[in-house]
Amino acid sequence: MEKRVFLFAVTLVSVLQNLQFPVANAQTKGRIVTVLSIDGGGIRGIIPGTFLAFLEAKLQELDGPNARIADYFDVVAGTSTGGLIATMLTAPGEDNRPLYAAKNITSFYLEHGPKIFPERRRKNFFSTISNVLGGPKYDGKYLKSLIQGLLGNLTLNRTLTNVVIPAFDIKRLQPIIFNSKEAKSDVSKNALLSDVCLGTSAAPTYFPPHYFETTDAQGNIKTHDLVDGGVAANNPTLVAITHISREILLGSFELVDMEPMNTSRMVVLSLGSGIAKLEEKYNVKNATDWGLLGWMYNAGATPLLDIFGDASSDMVDIHVSTLFQSLRNEKNYLRIQEDTLSGDASSLDIATTKNMQTLIQIGDSLLKKSVSRVNLETGRPVPVQGEGTNEEALTRFAKILSDERKLRQLN
């Protein structure tokens, strides 16, 4: 694995070093590209919501109470529940400011989580049998009504900064990457934000797939048969970096000083929603007897989905860490992830008051833990000496983001 990761990093570094440095707004000139990425994870979106509330509070200390996350990032990427958060932080309200302040993300989950994931559906015997034999665990009607009510007719091209949201098209068997940049130039890609959110969060076995249509400039209909973006990119950090690189190659970004691109000019904040790596939920002894049903449903869990989601998140972290570490710019990439979840806290859909409060506590506790970085030999995150806590690292990031924004305003 180490050899493949090294070759990937060398290739990506070679591409990036021949690119130019972009800024999302052509009217400004800055020094760095700023990227925020938020993992999928269902109700566990409460965990990154805690980090975002802390970061936005620090930005407000520096720049005033009206400061919002969308003001500071060139790209905000999110998958599944992370896509919902990315949209809430960047979709414009009536005053053309973000619909949600970061501090209100947790309140959103506390209010709506129990209705999105109703407990009666988990504990009802007939619902369980129906889910095993055919049909999703939840009908998704409340989530659909909620998202459509919040976002109305807002389209992807209206976001206050560029968003990147993965989904997966089961008809074409390929990932679909929705982004604001393309939506502004191609009407067929300018979907309703509500459709994008419902597509990226349509987790197989949990919610029904989401279908919608868009129309191109000639009136041709483009269909979308979507499931959760987590089956392709549960951690969308690499999708965001690749998006930036692609836009540079296409000449779609303003260039800064025509200087070569490298990771010293990129700041990436990647927020996980927690995983149960240390719980050791599954083993060969049990899995040997699993058939198709066992891999898809086991004591209320979904082993195959857990494996896909966690594997994808970890591989992205390894690749991005390799890139930044190989160029000695590892401090420009901050990944905050909790890998010690267990029991109800590791589930995607247990939205009881008790579990949601536990998730808040996990987020708060993780802020106090030491900054961790992937060991490229083992693939496991390890605490980094001398870089303080995640709370201190986010405080440093806030200063970098604030300085960059002030520079762009000055220019």
DALIN-V57026 format. One record per backbone hydrogen bond with DSSP energy under -1.0 kcal/mol. CO is the residue of the C=O (numbers start at 1). NH is the residue of the N-H. E is the energy in kcal/mol with one decimal. If there is no record, write none. Layout:
co-><CO & CO>
nh-><NH & NH>
e-><E & E>
This chain:
co-><1 & 2 & 3 & 4 & 5 & 6 & 7 & 8 & 9 & 10 & 11 & 12 & 13 & 15 & 16 & 19 & 21 & 23 & 25 & 33 & 34 & 34 & 35 & 36 & 37 & 38 & 41 & 42 & 43 & 44 & 45 & 46 & 47 & 48 & 49 & 50 & 51 & 52 & 53 & 54 & 55 & 56 & 57 & 58 & 59 & 60 & 64 & 68 & 69 & 75 & 76 & 77 & 79 & 80 & 81 & 82 & 83 & 84 & 85 & 87 & 88 & 90 & 91 & 93 & 97 & 101 & 102 & 104 & 105 & 106 & 107 & 108 & 109 & 112 & 113 & 118 & 119 & 120 & 124 & 125 & 126 & 127 & 128 & 129 & 130 & 140 & 141 & 142 & 143 & 144 & 145 & 146 & 147 & 148 & 151 & 154 & 155 & 156 & 162 & 163 & 164 & 165 & 167 & 168 & 169 & 169 & 174 & 176 & 178 & 179 & 180 & 182 & 182 & 186 & 187 & 189 & 191 & 192 & 193 & 194 & 195 & 196 & 197 & 199 & 200 & 201 & 202 & 203 & 203 & 205 & 206 & 210 & 212 & 214 & 216 & 220 & 222 & 224 & 225 & 226 & 227 & 228 & 229 & 229 & 234 & 236 & 237 & 238 & 239 & 240 & 241 & 242 & 243 & 244 & 245 & 246 & 247 & 248 & 254 & 256 & 262 & 263 & 265 & 267 & 268 & 269 & 270 & 271 & 275 & 283 & 284 & 286 & 287 & 291 & 292 & 293 & 295 & 298 & 301 & 302 & 303 & 304 & 305 & 306 & 307 & 308 & 309 & 310 & 311 & 312 & 313 & 314 & 315 & 316 & 317 & 318 & 319 & 320 & 321 & 322 & 324 & 325 & 329 & 330 & 332 & 334 & 336 & 338 & 339 & 342 & 343 & 344 & 348 & 349 & 352 & 353 & 354 & 355 & 356 & 357 & 358 & 359 & 360 & 361 & 362 & 363 & 367 & 369 & 371 & 373 & 375 & 380 & 382 & 388 & 389 & 390 & 391 & 392 & 393 & 394 & 395 & 396 & 397 & 398 & 399 & 400 & 401 & 402 & 403 & 404 & 405 & 406 & 407>
nh-><5 & 6 & 7 & 8 & 9 & 10 & 11 & 12 & 13 & 14 & 15 & 16 & 17 & 18 & 19 & 261 & 256 & 254 & 28 & 267 & 74 & 75 & 269 & 77 & 271 & 79 & 44 & 45 & 46 & 47 & 49 & 50 & 51 & 52 & 53 & 54 & 55 & 56 & 57 & 58 & 59 & 60 & 61 & 62 & 63 & 64 & 67 & 71 & 72 & 36 & 164 & 38 & 82 & 84 & 85 & 86 & 87 & 88 & 89 & 91 & 100 & 160 & 99 & 96 & 93 & 104 & 105 & 108 & 109 & 110 & 111 & 112 & 113 & 116 & 117 & 121 & 123 & 124 & 128 & 129 & 130 & 131 & 132 & 133 & 134 & 144 & 145 & 146 & 147 & 148 & 149 & 150 & 151 & 152 & 154 & 193 & 158 & 159 & 76 & 180 & 78 & 178 & 176 & 227 & 173 & 174 & 169 & 167 & 165 & 183 & 184 & 185 & 186 & 189 & 190 & 191 & 156 & 196 & 197 & 198 & 199 & 200 & 201 & 202 & 229 & 203 & 228 & 206 & 207 & 137 & 138 & 226 & 224 & 222 & 219 & 216 & 214 & 212 & 170 & 210 & 168 & 231 & 232 & 233 & 40 & 240 & 241 & 242 & 243 & 244 & 245 & 246 & 247 & 248 & 249 & 250 & 252 & 251 & 23 & 259 & 265 & 266 & 33 & 35 & 334 & 37 & 336 & 39 & 341 & 287 & 288 & 289 & 290 & 295 & 296 & 297 & 304 & 301 & 298 & 306 & 307 & 308 & 309 & 310 & 311 & 312 & 313 & 314 & 315 & 316 & 317 & 318 & 319 & 320 & 321 & 322 & 323 & 324 & 325 & 326 & 329 & 328 & 332 & 333 & 268 & 270 & 272 & 275 & 278 & 345 & 346 & 347 & 43 & 351 & 356 & 357 & 358 & 359 & 360 & 361 & 362 & 363 & 364 & 365 & 366 & 367 & 391 & 390 & 384 & 382 & 379 & 375 & 373 & 371 & 393 & 394 & 395 & 396 & 397 & 398 & 399 & 400 & 401 & 402 & 403 & 404 & 405 & 406 & 407 & 408 & 409 & 410 & 411>
e-><-2.6 & -2.5 & -2.5 & -2.4 & -2.5 & -2.6 & -2.3 & -2.7 & -3.0 & -2.3 & -2.0 & -2.8 & -2.5 & -1.1 & -1.7 & -2.6 & -2.0 & -1.0 & -1.9 & -3.0 & -1.4 & -1.7 & -2.8 & -3.4 & -3.0 & -1.8 & -2.0 & -2.0 & -1.6 & -1.9 & -1.8 & -1.5 & -1.2 & -2.5 & -1.9 & -1.7 & -2.6 & -2.7 & -1.9 & -1.9 & -2.2 & -2.1 & -1.7 & -1.3 & -2.7 & -2.1 & -1.6 & -1.9 & -2.0 & -2.5 & -1.9 & -1.8 & -2.6 & -1.8 & -2.1 & -2.7 & -2.1 & -2.5 & -2.1 & -2.9 & -1.9 & -2.9 & -2.3 & -1.9 & -3.3 & -1.9 & -1.6 & -1.8 & -1.8 & -2.5 & -2.3 & -2.7 & -2.5 & -2.3 & -2.8 & -1.3 & -1.9 & -1.0 & -2.1 & -2.3 & -2.3 & -2.3 & -2.3 & -2.6 & -2.5 & -2.4 & -2.5 & -2.7 & -2.7 & -2.4 & -2.0 & -2.2 & -2.5 & -2.1 & -2.4 & -2.5 & -2.1 & -1.1 & -2.5 & -1.6 & -1.9 & -2.6 & -2.6 & -2.4 & -1.2 & -1.5 & -2.7 & -2.4 & -2.9 & -1.7 & -1.3 & -1.0 & -2.1 & -1.9 & -1.1 & -1.6 & -2.4 & -2.0 & -2.5 & -2.4 & -2.2 & -2.6 & -1.3 & -1.2 & -1.3 & -2.1 & -2.1 & -1.7 & -2.7 & -2.7 & -2.4 & -2.8 & -1.9 & -3.6 & -1.9 & -2.4 & -2.5 & -1.6 & -2.5 & -2.5 & -2.0 & -1.6 & -1.7 & -3.1 & -1.7 & -2.2 & -2.1 & -2.7 & -2.3 & -2.1 & -2.2 & -2.7 & -2.5 & -2.0 & -2.3 & -2.1 & -2.8 & -1.3 & -1.3 & -1.5 & -2.2 & -1.2 & -2.4 & -2.7 & -2.6 & -2.7 & -2.4 & -2.6 & -2.0 & -2.7 & -2.1 & -1.3 & -1.6 & -2.0 & -1.2 & -2.4 & -2.6 & -2.2 & -2.7 & -2.4 & -2.7 & -2.5 & -2.6 & -2.6 & -2.6 & -2.3 & -2.0 & -2.5 & -2.5 & -1.8 & -1.9 & -2.4 & -2.5 & -2.9 & -2.5 & -2.3 & -2.0 & -2.4 & -3.0 & -2.4 & -2.9 & -1.5 & -2.1 & -1.3 & -2.9 & -3.0 & -3.1 & -2.6 & -1.8 & -1.1 & -1.4 & -1.8 & -3.0 & -1.3 & -2.6 & -2.2 & -1.7 & -2.3 & -1.8 & -2.1 & -2.3 & -2.2 & -2.5 & -2.6 & -2.3 & -1.4 & -2.5 & -2.5 & -3.1 & -2.4 & -3.2 & -2.7 & -2.4 & -2.5 & -2.3 & -2.6 & -1.7 & -2.0 & -2.4 & -2.5 & -1.6 & -2.1 & -3.0 & -2.6 & -2.6 & -2.2 & -2.3 & -2.3 & -2.1 & -2.2 & -2.3 & -2.2 & -2.4>
